[in-house]
Amino acid sequence: MMKISTHLMFERGSSQMSTVQSKLTQTQAQLAQGKQVINASDAPDQAATIQRLKSILNRQDSYQSSLNTIKSRLQGEESTLQSVSDLLVRAKEVAVQGANDTLNPGDRKALATELRALRDQMLSLANTKDSNGNYLFAGSRVKQPAFAENSSGVPVYQGDQTRMNVRVGEQRSIPINRTGTDAFVPVARTDADGTTVGVGYFKVMDDLIAGLNNSTT
């Protein structure tokens, strides 16, 4: 019979106790963190899968953040254009009232003053900024006002025609802006010779104001 020394038995017992203690420690760590895999070496295959899932979740979080930003920006754009629409309704009422033959020049000048205030409000709305301080309707030139008055005092568009898109999925992007010329469309006007031309949005407002001030058609 082979003799087993007391020293060898002690070593084996100590080794088994160490293994059990290590497993116990790992189990306690899993319970404390609510995770089955604490270190990649615990389960290489599962760890790789978990890492891929984490990467996917991080991308989804990024897409969700982009969607939230887009939603906020488009809501701001929608609110601004609704305000402009409300002002246009009143501007139309003023224009119709100004065409009344019973009005005298003083009455029309008073209407012109109101219309000028409406026009200035529209210009201010056209240069609305989003929550990040970027101009909504300037295309990609978001750090400068979309419209600025030239030397004649006529507001002209100084943005560009860029439609910016933000990725919100693996294969999907969403536009996040409307350019100034899309939102404040030039008005088609037919000249005396029958030629139809596009006249700047604010130029039309200024012509109407001048017409009221001078009592001309």
Backbone as ProteinMPNN parsed JSONL, in Angstrom:
{"seq_chain_A": "MMKISTHLMFERGSSQMSTVQSKLTQTQAQLAQGKQVINASDAPDQAATIQRLKSILNRQDSYQSSLNTIKSRLQGEESTLQSVSDLLVRAKEVAVQGANDTLNPGDRKALATELRALRDQMLSLANTKDSNGNYLFAGSRVKQPAFAENSSGVPVYQGDQTRMNVRVGEQRSIPINRTGTDAFVPVARTDADGTTVGVGYFKVMDDLIAGLNNSTT", "coords_chain_A": {"N_chain_A": [[0.846, -1.177, 0.0], [0.373, 2.231, -0.781], [1.763, 4.858, 0.987], [0.371, 7.841, 2.201], [1.503, 10.901, 2.877], [1.18, 13.033, 5.754], [1.676, 15.651, 5.218], [1.113, 15.91, 2.457], [-1.64, 15.398, 2.417], [-2.497, 17.619, 3.847], [-1.766, 19.646, 2.114], [-3.426, 19.122, -0.084], [-5.966, 19.459, 1.054], [-5.813, 22.109, 1.835], [-5.62, 23.287, -0.688], [-8.102, 22.625, -1.825], [-9.803, 24.004, -0.094], [-9.03, 26.592, -0.675], [-9.878, 26.798, -3.323], [-12.65, 26.52, -3.029], [-13.12, 28.766, -1.464], [-12.438, 30.761, -3.296], [-14.414, 30.406, -5.267], [-16.634, 30.985, -3.739], [-16.175, 33.657, -3.154], [-16.36, 34.724, -5.742], [-19.042, 34.138, -6.352], [-20.328, 35.682, -4.417], [-19.591, 38.205, -5.357], [-20.91, 38.212, -7.818], [-23.547, 38.141, -6.964], [-23.673, 40.555, -5.579], [-23.266, 42.47, -7.604], [-25.164, 41.769, -9.394], [-24.566, 40.373, -11.685], [-23.612, 37.753, -13.905], [-21.235, 37.309, -15.158], [-18.277, 38.563, -14.193], [-15.563, 39.135, -14.742], [-13.842, 39.038, -17.894], [-12.416, 36.705, -18.198], [-13.874, 34.872, -16.795], [-15.872, 33.759, -18.372], [-15.209, 33.546, -21.416], [-16.61, 33.405, -23.973], [-19.223, 34.248, -23.337], [-18.583, 36.74, -22.315], [-17.669, 38.114, -24.577], [-20.015, 38.24, -26.07], [-21.587, 39.778, -24.35], [-20.147, 42.167, -24.446], [-20.55, 42.913, -27.095], [-23.301, 43.366, -27.025], [-23.38, 45.481, -25.218], [-22.144, 47.427, -26.773], [-24.014, 47.738, -28.805], [-26.174, 48.703, -27.303], [-25.092, 51.117, -26.427], [-24.897, 52.477, -28.854], [-27.604, 52.66, -29.456], [-28.45, 54.296, -27.393], [-27.142, 56.609, -28.145], [-28.441, 57.15, -30.56], [-31.006, 57.619, -29.568], [-30.578, 59.902, -28.09], [-29.962, 61.643, -30.157], [-32.427, 61.667, -31.48], [-34.008, 62.911, -29.537], [-32.852, 65.441, -29.535], [-33.385, 66.247, -32.164], [-36.188, 66.234, -32.121], [-36.731, 68.295, -30.284], [-35.655, 70.466, -31.676], [-37.176, 70.538, -34.063], [-39.685, 70.948, -32.994], [-39.349, 73.513, -32.007], [-38.986, 74.85, -34.411], [-41.464, 74.395, -35.635], [-43.184, 75.728, -33.845], [-42.26, 78.339, -34.165], [-42.874, 78.866, -36.892], [-45.628, 78.671, -36.777], [-46.223, 80.904, -35.278], [-45.394, 82.857, -37.077], [-47.26, 82.392, -39.088], [-49.61, 83.162, -37.78], [-49.123, 85.909, -37.565], [-49.135, 86.578, -40.25], [-51.794, 86.204, -40.915], [-52.975, 88.372, -39.631], [-51.617, 90.392, -41.022], [-52.681, 90.083, -43.562], [-55.319, 90.836, -43.069], [-54.908, 93.537, -42.468], [-53.951, 94.426, -44.931], [-56.187, 94.043, -46.584], [-57.963, 95.762, -45.335], [-56.636, 98.16, -45.752], [-57.034, 98.536, -48.44], [-59.493, 99.569, -48.676], [-61.6, 101.954, -50.057], [-62.702, 103.97, -48.595], [-60.969, 104.875, -46.707], [-58.75, 107.411, -45.498], [-55.557, 109.046, -46.278], [-54.23, 109.329, -43.779], [-55.357, 107.314, -42.245], [-54.417, 105.085, -43.588], [-51.681, 105.327, -43.187], [-51.541, 104.787, -40.485], [-52.238, 102.113, -40.506], [-50.053, 101.195, -41.913], [-48.052, 101.548, -40.042], [-48.742, 99.623, -38.136], [-48.442, 97.369, -39.743], [-45.74, 97.461, -40.245], [-44.724, 96.857, -37.74], [-45.601, 94.225, -37.548], [-44.127, 93.092, -39.612], [-41.509, 93.418, -38.626], [-41.621, 91.764, -36.41], [-41.913, 89.317, -37.696], [-39.447, 89.154, -38.981], [-37.777, 88.937, -36.781], [-38.619, 86.462, -35.821], [-37.83, 84.886, -37.958], [-35.172, 84.78, -37.514], [-34.853, 83.108, -35.37], [-33.317, 81.212, -32.723], [-32.126, 77.902, -31.821], [-32.068, 75.699, -28.906], [-29.365, 75.408, -28.576], [-28.275, 77.702, -29.399], [-28.082, 78.016, -32.133], [-28.992, 79.274, -35.339], [-32.183, 78.672, -36.596], [-33.106, 78.696, -39.283], [-30.996, 79.043, -41.071], [-29.719, 77.251, -42.713], [-26.715, 75.515, -43.098], [-25.166, 77.461, -42.061], [-25.172, 78.15, -39.254], [-24.336, 79.884, -37.283], [-24.729, 82.504, -37.901], [-27.186, 85.102, -38.402], [-30.173, 84.159, -40.12], [-31.493, 85.952, -41.807], [-30.659, 89.253, -42.842], [-30.617, 92.809, -42.848], [-30.011, 94.665, -45.803], [-28.084, 97.376, -47.295], [-30.141, 98.967, -48.109], [-32.046, 98.524, -46.313], [-33.583, 96.302, -46.66], [-34.469, 93.047, -45.772], [-32.414, 90.283, -46.465], [-31.71, 86.92, -47.424], [-29.099, 85.203, -45.872], [-28.196, 82.755, -45.28], [-27.52, 79.316, -46.259], [-28.423, 76.699, -48.644], [-28.331, 74.231, -47.489], [-29.487, 71.119, -46.371], [-29.462, 69.588, -43.433], [-28.693, 66.391, -42.062], [-29.239, 63.902, -39.553], [-28.028, 60.912, -38.175], [-30.133, 58.38, -37.062], [-30.364, 55.73, -36.736], [-29.182, 52.469, -37.762], [-29.423, 52.436, -40.544], [-30.751, 54.778, -41.163], [-31.507, 58.194, -41.53], [-32.447, 61.502, -40.475], [-33.747, 64.602, -41.583], [-32.913, 67.737, -40.107], [-33.479, 70.386, -40.349], [-34.996, 73.296, -41.887], [-34.503, 75.369, -44.599], [-34.076, 78.978, -44.838], [-35.172, 79.994, -47.212], [-36.95, 78.043, -47.814], [-38.746, 78.172, -45.731], [-39.516, 80.875, -45.674], [-40.764, 81.696, -48.258], [-40.024, 83.129, -51.433], [-42.241, 85.421, -53.061], [-44.378, 84.939, -55.819], [-44.681, 87.255, -58.37], [-46.43, 89.049, -60.836], [-45.355, 91.131, -63.341], [-46.064, 94.297, -65.018], [-45.665, 93.769, -67.694], [-46.34, 91.176, -67.917], [-44.541, 89.313, -67.051], [-43.535, 86.842, -64.771], [-42.053, 86.926, -61.682], [-39.913, 86.014, -58.925], [-40.272, 87.441, -55.825], [-38.615, 88.674, -52.981], [-39.554, 87.536, -49.736], [-39.717, 89.356, -47.496], [-39.401, 91.698, -48.904], [-41.793, 91.969, -50.242], [-43.467, 92.511, -48.08], [-42.385, 95.003, -47.326], [-42.944, 96.517, -49.611], [-45.725, 96.573, -49.479], [-46.088, 98.015, -47.127], [-44.979, 100.465, -47.929], [-46.806, 101.094, -49.914], [-49.128, 101.554, -48.433], [-48.326, 103.717, -46.868], [-48.044, 105.659, -48.834], [-50.48, 105.674, -49.988], [-50.887, 104.207, -52.386], [-51.52, 101.77, -54.985]], "CA_chain_A": [[0.0, 0.0, 0.0], [1.127, 3.475, -0.842], [1.541, 5.716, 2.133], [0.123, 9.258, 1.89], [2.058, 11.661, 3.997], [0.312, 14.034, 6.37], [1.939, 16.921, 4.539], [0.406, 15.9, 1.188], [-3.055, 15.538, 2.731], [-2.71, 18.992, 4.257], [-1.662, 20.485, 0.926], [-4.641, 18.929, -0.886], [-7.08, 20.065, 1.786], [-5.644, 23.548, 1.753], [-5.906, 23.682, -2.057], [-9.554, 22.538, -2.012], [-10.411, 25.093, 0.662], [-8.733, 27.809, -1.412], [-10.758, 26.802, -4.499], [-14.011, 26.791, -2.556], [-13.146, 30.157, -1.029], [-12.417, 31.588, -4.498], [-15.741, 30.323, -5.878], [-17.556, 31.69, -2.859], [-15.94, 35.086, -3.371], [-16.908, 35.07, -7.06], [-20.499, 34.092, -6.24], [-20.739, 36.868, -3.672], [-19.43, 39.36, -6.247], [-21.995, 38.148, -8.799], [-24.781, 38.531, -6.28], [-23.608, 41.972, -5.232], [-23.361, 43.277, -8.81], [-26.26, 41.302, -10.234], [-23.985, 39.94, -12.951], [-23.077, 36.398, -13.895], [-19.853, 37.388, -15.613], [-17.626, 39.742, -13.634], [-14.371, 39.332, -15.544], [-13.907, 38.35, -19.186], [-11.83, 35.371, -18.064], [-14.844, 33.962, -16.181], [-16.584, 33.076, -19.449], [-14.784, 34.309, -22.601], [-17.647, 33.482, -25.006], [-20.293, 35.108, -22.842], [-18.048, 38.091, -22.169], [-17.633, 38.724, -25.91], [-21.407, 38.544, -26.423], [-22.002, 40.904, -23.511], [-19.491, 43.367, -24.947], [-21.252, 43.309, -28.322], [-24.591, 43.914, -26.626], [-23.122, 46.806, -24.638], [-21.851, 48.322, -27.879], [-25.303, 48.009, -29.458], [-26.954, 49.559, -26.403], [-24.49, 52.451, -26.449], [-25.308, 53.121, -30.106], [-29.029, 52.986, -29.337], [-28.533, 55.472, -26.515], [-26.712, 57.748, -28.951], [-29.53, 57.447, -31.501], [-32.112, 58.191, -28.803], [-30.175, 61.266, -27.768], [-30.114, 62.407, -31.402], [-33.861, 61.836, -31.708], [-34.498, 63.914, -28.598], [-32.376, 66.74, -30.015], [-34.148, 66.557, -33.377], [-37.569, 66.541, -31.725], [-36.737, 69.621, -29.68], [-35.381, 71.47, -32.72], [-38.315, 70.616, -34.973], [-40.786, 71.573, -32.262], [-39.057, 74.946, -31.998], [-39.243, 75.325, -35.769], [-42.911, 74.38, -35.84], [-43.756, 76.798, -33.038], [-41.891, 79.609, -34.795], [-43.632, 79.054, -38.122], [-47.019, 78.915, -36.407], [-46.288, 82.307, -34.878], [-45.326, 83.638, -38.317], [-48.555, 82.217, -39.744], [-50.575, 84.015, -37.075], [-48.839, 87.29, -37.952], [-49.55, 86.743, -41.649], [-53.254, 86.347, -40.926], [-53.256, 89.768, -39.302], [-51.101, 91.222, -42.11], [-53.667, 90.018, -44.644], [-56.454, 91.661, -42.648], [-54.49, 94.933, -42.611], [-53.866, 94.724, -46.361], [-57.561, 94.161, -47.09], [-58.516, 96.992, -44.759], [-55.971, 99.296, -46.395], [-57.539, 98.695, -49.806], [-60.834, 100.165, -48.599], [-61.584, 103.302, -50.636], [-63.216, 104.974, -47.65], [-59.894, 105.32, -45.814], [-57.948, 108.553, -45.934], [-54.112, 108.776, -46.159], [-53.831, 109.174, -42.378], [-55.781, 105.974, -41.808], [-53.512, 104.09, -44.19], [-50.378, 105.441, -42.512], [-51.675, 104.084, -39.206], [-52.163, 100.684, -40.839], [-48.666, 100.925, -42.309], [-47.275, 101.448, -38.799], [-49.022, 98.296, -37.575], [-47.854, 96.365, -40.626], [-44.278, 97.505, -40.03], [-44.469, 96.114, -36.506], [-45.779, 92.807, -37.879], [-42.978, 92.704, -40.444], [-40.335, 93.318, -37.752], [-41.797, 90.545, -35.61], [-41.623, 88.175, -38.575], [-37.993, 89.104, -39.184], [-37.207, 88.415, -35.538], [-38.92, 85.026, -35.788], [-37.013, 84.236, -38.996], [-33.823, 84.634, -36.943], [-34.954, 82.357, -34.116], [-32.251, 80.246, -32.425], [-32.529, 76.721, -31.068], [-31.565, 75.663, -27.527], [-27.901, 75.436, -28.599], [-27.838, 78.995, -29.903], [-27.927, 77.968, -33.586], [-30.127, 79.837, -36.062], [-32.991, 77.573, -37.132], [-33.399, 78.74, -40.716], [-29.815, 79.519, -41.798], [-29.032, 76.146, -43.373], [-25.556, 75.068, -42.32], [-24.502, 78.651, -41.499], [-26.01, 78.286, -38.057], [-23.801, 80.867, -36.34], [-25.071, 83.848, -38.319], [-28.625, 85.222, -38.619], [-30.642, 83.701, -41.433], [-31.813, 87.141, -42.603], [-30.061, 90.509, -42.375], [-31.005, 93.923, -43.712], [-28.944, 95.202, -46.637], [-27.893, 98.824, -47.173], [-31.428, 99.616, -48.388], [-32.978, 98.173, -45.241], [-34.398, 95.149, -47.056], [-33.893, 91.796, -45.278], [-32.046, 89.294, -47.477], [-31.28, 85.643, -46.851], [-27.65, 85.038, -45.907], [-27.856, 81.359, -44.996], [-27.347, 78.54, -47.487], [-29.518, 75.765, -48.939], [-27.968, 72.918, -46.966], [-30.397, 70.38, -45.502], [-28.613, 68.747, -42.584], [-29.298, 65.14, -41.62], [-28.626, 63.251, -38.393], [-28.29, 59.479, -38.165], [-30.936, 57.941, -35.916], [-30.439, 54.278, -36.814], [-28.097, 51.894, -38.563], [-29.604, 52.775, -41.954], [-31.751, 55.825, -41.25], [-31.156, 59.562, -41.14], [-33.595, 62.405, -40.478], [-33.36, 66.016, -41.737], [-33.165, 68.474, -38.862], [-33.669, 71.82, -40.559], [-35.63, 73.845, -43.079], [-33.762, 76.584, -44.921], [-34.862, 80.2, -44.807], [-35.929, 80.165, -48.447], [-38.048, 77.082, -47.768], [-39.719, 78.629, -44.741], [-39.986, 82.206, -46.053], [-40.678, 81.515, -49.708], [-40.248, 84.314, -52.266], [-43.595, 85.495, -53.594], [-44.462, 85.107, -57.275], [-45.364, 88.495, -58.726], [-46.498, 89.28, -62.275], [-45.129, 92.527, -63.684], [-46.991, 94.892, -65.987], [-45.466, 93.16, -69.014], [-46.771, 89.778, -67.865], [-43.451, 88.452, -66.582], [-43.657, 86.408, -63.378], [-40.753, 86.86, -61.019], [-39.959, 85.743, -57.496], [-39.902, 88.607, -55.036], [-38.289, 88.289, -51.617], [-40.657, 87.51, -48.76], [-39.783, 90.61, -46.747], [-39.539, 92.782, -49.88], [-43.231, 92.114, -50.468], [-44.0, 93.205, -46.908], [-41.938, 96.393, -47.382], [-43.696, 97.176, -50.693], [-47.079, 96.81, -48.986], [-45.984, 99.12, -46.16], [-44.784, 101.691, -48.711], [-48.068, 101.379, -50.59], [-50.044, 102.128, -47.446], [-47.833, 105.048, -46.479], [-48.217, 106.591, -49.956], [-51.829, 105.488, -50.534], [-50.813, 103.744, -53.771], [-51.896, 100.358, -55.108]], "C_chain_A": [[0.889, 1.237, 0.0], [0.783, 4.311, 0.376], [1.353, 7.166, 1.663], [0.56, 10.066, 3.095], [1.044, 12.69, 4.489], [0.468, 15.38, 5.664], [1.149, 17.023, 3.234], [-1.092, 16.092, 1.409], [-3.378, 16.985, 3.105], [-2.714, 19.925, 3.045], [-2.93, 20.379, 0.08], [-5.839, 19.597, -0.217], [-7.037, 21.581, 1.694], [-6.011, 24.066, 0.367], [-7.409, 23.682, -2.315], [-10.256, 23.685, -1.298], [-10.213, 26.431, -0.059], [-9.648, 27.948, -2.63], [-12.186, 27.157, -4.115], [-14.152, 28.265, -2.16], [-13.2, 31.106, -2.225], [-13.781, 31.603, -5.18], [-16.781, 31.086, -5.052], [-17.434, 33.203, -3.058], [-16.537, 35.554, -4.692], [-18.433, 35.121, -7.022], [-21.028, 35.311, -5.508], [-20.645, 38.136, -4.538], [-20.537, 39.395, -7.288], [-23.314, 38.586, -8.185], [-24.811, 40.029, -6.009], [-23.808, 42.864, -6.452], [-24.525, 42.882, -9.715], [-25.788, 40.841, -11.589], [-23.452, 38.513, -12.818], [-21.606, 36.384, -14.281], [-19.251, 38.688, -15.106], [-16.407, 40.114, -14.46], [-14.479, 38.534, -16.835], [-13.381, 36.923, -19.094], [-12.804, 34.368, -17.437], [-15.575, 33.139, -17.235], [-16.302, 33.85, -20.732], [-15.872, 34.484, -23.649], [-18.765, 34.426, -24.584], [-19.823, 36.551, -22.727], [-18.029, 38.822, -23.509], [-19.039, 39.122, -26.357], [-21.921, 39.751, -25.655], [-21.409, 42.209, -24.021], [-20.159, 43.865, -26.215], [-22.597, 43.945, -27.993], [-24.437, 45.307, -26.023], [-22.877, 47.833, -25.739], [-23.131, 48.725, -28.611], [-26.14, 48.954, -28.612], [-26.418, 50.987, -26.386], [-24.883, 53.21, -27.711], [-26.768, 53.53, -30.042], [-29.241, 54.211, -28.449], [-28.159, 56.739, -27.288], [-27.801, 58.154, -29.931], [-30.705, 58.106, -30.775], [-31.817, 59.639, -28.434], [-30.336, 62.167, -28.99], [-31.582, 62.679, -31.689], [-34.443, 62.9, -30.788], [-34.098, 65.323, -29.048], [-33.167, 67.189, -31.238], [-35.57, 66.971, -33.03], [-37.663, 67.946, -31.163], [-36.561, 70.705, -30.738], [-36.573, 71.644, -33.645], [-39.539, 71.215, -34.287], [-40.594, 73.083, -32.199], [-39.339, 75.567, -33.356], [-40.742, 75.428, -36.037], [-43.589, 75.523, -35.082], [-43.479, 78.166, -33.661], [-42.737, 79.876, -36.032], [-45.114, 79.262, -37.842], [-47.207, 80.37, -35.992], [-46.247, 83.219, -36.106], [-46.667, 83.569, -39.053], [-49.622, 83.1, -39.106], [-50.379, 85.483, -37.451], [-49.292, 87.564, -39.388], [-51.061, 86.901, -41.77], [-53.627, 87.798, -40.637], [-52.776, 90.698, -40.413], [-52.079, 91.231, -43.284], [-54.882, 90.879, -44.317], [-56.133, 93.143, -42.826], [-54.463, 95.328, -44.083], [-55.261, 94.914, -46.968], [-58.196, 95.461, -46.595], [-57.926, 98.215, -45.445], [-56.461, 99.565, -47.797], [-58.924, 99.328, -49.836], [-60.771, 101.619, -49.067], [-62.06, 104.376, -49.67], [-62.136, 105.501, -46.718], [-59.183, 106.541, -46.384], [-56.467, 108.235, -45.747], [-53.65, 108.586, -44.719], [-54.182, 107.808, -41.831], [-54.81, 104.91, -42.329], [-52.118, 104.15, -43.549], [-50.407, 104.717, -41.157], [-51.593, 102.576, -39.424], [-50.74, 100.291, -41.228], [-47.787, 100.762, -41.076], [-47.485, 100.084, -38.15], [-48.355, 97.21, -38.418], [-46.344, 96.322, -40.477], [-43.912, 96.717, -38.775], [-44.606, 94.611, -36.752], [-44.582, 92.289, -38.67], [-41.731, 92.517, -39.586], [-40.42, 92.078, -36.855], [-41.482, 89.309, -36.437], [-40.129, 88.023, -38.807], [-37.308, 88.536, -37.949], [-37.43, 86.905, -35.441], [-38.085, 84.262, -36.812], [-35.594, 83.997, -38.502], [-33.854, 83.958, -35.57], [-33.79, 81.376, -33.97], [-32.832, 79.03, -31.714], [-31.889, 76.762, -29.682], [-30.042, 75.697, -27.451], [-27.359, 76.759, -29.14], [-27.6, 79.033, -31.393], [-29.182, 78.518, -34.262], [-30.875, 78.736, -36.812], [-33.035, 77.531, -38.659], [-32.216, 79.18, -41.579], [-29.103, 78.415, -42.576], [-27.891, 75.656, -42.51], [-24.791, 76.239, -41.705], [-25.206, 79.057, -40.201], [-25.528, 79.351, -37.076], [-24.06, 82.309, -36.771], [-26.568, 83.933, -38.59], [-29.025, 84.787, -40.018], [-30.918, 84.881, -42.36], [-31.155, 88.372, -41.981], [-30.438, 91.605, -43.363], [-29.797, 94.429, -44.496], [-28.871, 96.721, -46.479], [-29.185, 99.604, -47.423], [-32.46, 99.307, -47.314], [-33.878, 97.01, -45.565], [-33.751, 93.867, -46.539], [-33.62, 90.828, -46.431], [-31.527, 88.047, -46.781], [-29.772, 85.504, -46.981], [-27.216, 83.651, -45.435], [-27.562, 80.631, -46.298], [-28.498, 77.544, -47.626], [-29.261, 74.359, -48.406], [-29.064, 72.351, -46.082], [-29.554, 69.387, -44.723], [-29.388, 67.524, -42.105], [-28.526, 64.565, -40.443], [-29.009, 61.777, -38.41], [-29.025, 59.09, -36.893], [-31.126, 56.423, -35.912], [-29.312, 53.78, -37.699], [-28.195, 52.312, -40.029], [-30.638, 53.886, -42.132], [-31.225, 57.159, -40.746], [-32.398, 60.433, -41.27], [-33.098, 63.834, -40.674], [-33.755, 66.805, -40.499], [-33.42, 69.959, -39.092], [-34.435, 72.107, -41.848], [-34.93, 75.16, -43.369], [-34.692, 77.801, -44.914], [-35.701, 80.399, -46.052], [-37.046, 79.133, -48.573], [-39.158, 77.589, -46.849], [-40.338, 79.967, -45.131], [-39.851, 82.342, -47.568], [-40.872, 82.837, -50.441], [-41.626, 84.258, -52.925], [-43.552, 85.713, -55.102], [-45.274, 86.352, -57.595], [-45.301, 88.674, -60.245], [-46.38, 90.771, -62.564], [-46.128, 93.001, -64.723], [-46.861, 94.254, -67.368], [-45.806, 91.679, -69.036], [-45.7, 88.807, -67.406], [-43.632, 88.133, -65.099], [-42.27, 86.251, -62.77], [-40.955, 86.55, -59.546], [-39.455, 86.935, -56.713], [-39.679, 88.171, -53.593], [-39.461, 88.463, -50.664], [-40.806, 88.852, -48.042], [-39.882, 91.818, -47.669], [-41.016, 93.032, -50.163], [-43.865, 92.87, -49.311], [-43.635, 94.689, -46.961], [-42.678, 97.164, -48.468], [-45.109, 97.489, -50.227], [-47.098, 97.963, -47.994], [-45.84, 100.449, -46.899], [-46.073, 102.095, -49.416], [-49.073, 102.021, -49.66], [-49.625, 103.54, -47.056], [-48.103, 106.092, -47.558], [-49.613, 106.529, -50.569], [-51.797, 105.141, -52.017], [-51.162, 102.258, -53.811], [-50.686, 99.459, -55.089]], "O_chain_A": [[1.941, 1.308, 0.635], [-0.387, 4.44, 0.737], [2.107, 7.648, 0.817], [0.029, 9.911, 4.195], [0.178, 13.148, 3.744], [-0.489, 16.144, 5.534], [0.584, 18.072, 2.926], [-1.74, 16.849, 0.686], [-4.422, 17.51, 2.717], [-3.522, 20.848, 2.944], [-3.45, 21.381, -0.411], [-6.641, 20.24, -0.893], [-8.055, 22.246, 1.505], [-6.624, 25.125, 0.231], [-7.939, 24.603, -2.936], [-11.196, 24.271, -1.835], [-11.097, 27.288, -0.06], [-10.132, 29.036, -2.942], [-12.844, 27.969, -4.765], [-15.148, 28.918, -2.469], [-13.901, 32.118, -2.196], [-14.259, 32.65, -5.616], [-17.675, 31.737, -5.591], [-18.428, 33.925, -3.121], [-17.14, 36.625, -4.771], [-19.045, 36.028, -7.585], [-22.032, 35.904, -5.903], [-21.5, 39.018, -4.464], [-21.052, 40.464, -7.616], [-24.097, 39.306, -8.805], [-25.837, 40.687, -6.184], [-24.452, 43.908, -6.35], [-24.831, 43.577, -10.684], [-26.543, 40.912, -12.559], [-22.92, 38.12, -11.78], [-20.831, 35.559, -13.798], [-19.65, 39.775, -15.524], [-16.236, 41.273, -14.836], [-15.124, 37.486, -16.875], [-13.837, 36.037, -19.817], [-12.594, 33.159, -17.53], [-15.865, 31.962, -17.02], [-17.082, 34.729, -21.1], [-16.052, 35.585, -24.17], [-19.2, 35.283, -25.353], [-20.581, 37.478, -23.011], [-18.337, 40.012, -23.572], [-19.241, 40.186, -26.942], [-22.591, 40.625, -26.206], [-22.083, 43.239, -24.029], [-20.325, 45.069, -26.409], [-22.987, 44.939, -28.604], [-25.246, 46.199, -26.277], [-23.343, 48.969, -25.653], [-23.313, 49.882, -28.987], [-26.745, 49.893, -29.13], [-27.186, 51.948, -26.336], [-25.165, 54.407, -27.671], [-27.139, 54.606, -30.51], [-30.098, 55.051, -28.721], [-28.769, 57.794, -27.115], [-28.064, 59.341, -30.121], [-31.324, 59.033, -31.297], [-32.704, 60.493, -28.466], [-30.787, 63.307, -28.878], [-31.947, 63.783, -32.094], [-35.276, 63.701, -31.211], [-34.883, 66.267, -28.959], [-33.568, 68.348, -31.344], [-36.093, 67.941, -33.578], [-38.565, 68.704, -31.519], [-37.234, 71.735, -30.702], [-36.944, 72.77, -33.976], [-40.336, 71.908, -34.92], [-41.555, 73.843, -32.321], [-39.867, 76.675, -33.444], [-41.223, 76.416, -36.591], [-44.464, 76.201, -35.621], [-44.347, 79.039, -33.683], [-43.259, 80.977, -36.207], [-45.79, 79.961, -38.597], [-48.22, 80.992, -36.312], [-46.962, 84.218, -36.174], [-47.147, 84.574, -39.576], [-50.435, 83.709, -39.801], [-51.351, 86.216, -37.633], [-49.773, 88.654, -39.697], [-51.549, 87.641, -42.624], [-54.481, 88.379, -41.308], [-53.443, 91.686, -40.72], [-52.279, 92.263, -43.924], [-55.411, 91.57, -45.187], [-56.977, 93.916, -43.277], [-54.894, 96.422, -44.447], [-55.484, 95.828, -47.762], [-58.876, 96.162, -47.344], [-58.63, 99.194, -45.693], [-56.33, 100.679, -48.303], [-59.464, 99.592, -50.91], [-59.991, 102.416, -48.545], [-61.842, 105.564, -49.905], [-62.364, 106.479, -46.006], [-59.036, 106.68, -47.599], [-56.145, 107.234, -45.107], [-52.768, 107.767, -44.46], [-53.425, 107.214, -41.063], [-54.438, 103.976, -41.62], [-51.461, 103.121, -43.393], [-49.417, 104.113, -40.745], [-50.971, 101.853, -38.646], [-50.28, 99.194, -40.912], [-46.879, 99.931, -41.065], [-46.536, 99.463, -37.672], [-47.78, 96.26, -37.887], [-45.739, 95.255, -40.573], [-42.913, 95.998, -38.753], [-43.823, 93.818, -36.228], [-44.09, 91.188, -38.426], [-40.976, 91.566, -39.79], [-39.411, 91.428, -36.58], [-40.86, 88.367, -35.946], [-39.604, 86.91, -38.828], [-36.369, 87.748, -38.059], [-36.537, 86.163, -35.03], [-37.681, 83.125, -36.567], [-34.895, 83.118, -39.007], [-32.996, 84.205, -34.722], [-33.332, 80.787, -34.949], [-33.889, 79.108, -31.087], [-31.243, 77.746, -29.323], [-29.48, 75.98, -26.393], [-26.152, 76.923, -29.318], [-26.983, 79.974, -31.892], [-30.299, 78.26, -33.814], [-30.278, 77.967, -37.565], [-33.004, 76.454, -39.255], [-32.413, 79.641, -42.703], [-27.987, 78.626, -43.051], [-28.073, 75.408, -41.318], [-23.87, 76.032, -40.915], [-25.753, 80.153, -40.081], [-26.243, 79.685, -36.131], [-23.651, 83.24, -36.078], [-27.172, 82.931, -38.972], [-28.297, 85.02, -40.983], [-30.618, 84.823, -43.552], [-31.101, 88.515, -40.759], [-30.563, 91.36, -44.563], [-28.71, 94.602, -43.946], [-29.538, 97.283, -45.61], [-29.313, 100.755, -47.006], [-33.601, 99.764, -47.384], [-34.836, 96.743, -44.839], [-32.583, 93.618, -46.84], [-34.49, 90.585, -47.267], [-30.975, 88.117, -45.683], [-29.222, 85.667, -48.071], [-26.031, 83.399, -45.218], [-27.373, 81.269, -47.334], [-29.431, 77.547, -46.824], [-29.91, 73.404, -48.833], [-29.524, 73.015, -45.153], [-28.998, 68.451, -45.297], [-30.574, 67.606, -41.786], [-27.309, 64.723, -40.348], [-30.169, 61.432, -38.632], [-28.599, 59.424, -35.787], [-31.956, 55.899, -35.169], [-28.583, 54.565, -38.305], [-27.175, 52.518, -40.686], [-31.329, 53.926, -43.15], [-30.591, 57.248, -39.695], [-33.29, 60.146, -42.069], [-32.143, 64.251, -40.018], [-34.81, 66.565, -39.912], [-33.563, 70.715, -38.131], [-34.506, 71.281, -42.758], [-34.779, 75.987, -42.469], [-35.914, 77.673, -44.974], [-36.817, 80.912, -45.973], [-37.983, 79.323, -49.348], [-40.345, 77.454, -47.146], [-41.537, 80.178, -44.945], [-38.951, 83.009, -48.078], [-41.785, 83.594, -50.111], [-42.111, 83.188, -53.295], [-42.802, 86.551, -55.603], [-46.413, 86.493, -57.15], [-44.253, 88.474, -60.86], [-47.189, 91.574, -62.098], [-46.929, 92.224, -65.241], [-47.83, 94.203, -68.126], [-45.592, 91.0, -70.04], [-45.932, 87.598, -67.377], [-43.852, 89.025, -64.28], [-41.425, 85.526, -63.295], [-42.025, 86.789, -58.987], [-38.329, 87.387, -56.919], [-40.459, 87.391, -53.046], [-40.247, 89.405, -50.774], [-41.9, 89.414, -47.991], [-40.395, 92.86, -47.262], [-41.438, 94.179, -50.307], [-44.694, 93.756, -49.517], [-44.475, 95.542, -46.675], [-43.009, 98.334, -48.279], [-45.642, 98.553, -50.542], [-48.008, 98.791, -48.012], [-46.488, 101.436, -46.55], [-46.398, 103.279, -49.508], [-49.794, 102.936, -50.058], [-50.457, 104.438, -46.93], [-48.359, 107.258, -47.256], [-49.906, 107.228, -51.538], [-52.56, 105.69, -52.811], [-51.104, 101.573, -52.79], [-50.821, 98.24, -55.183]]}, "name": "protein", "num_of_chains": 1, "seq": "MMKISTHLMFERGSSQMSTVQSKLTQTQAQLAQGKQVINASDAPDQAATIQRLKSILNRQDSYQSSLNTIKSRLQGEESTLQSVSDLLVRAKEVAVQGANDTLNPGDRKALATELRALRDQMLSLANTKDSNGNYLFAGSRVKQPAFAENSSGVPVYQGDQTRMNVRVGEQRSIPINRTGTDAFVPVARTDADGTTVGVGYFKVMDDLIAGLNNSTT"}
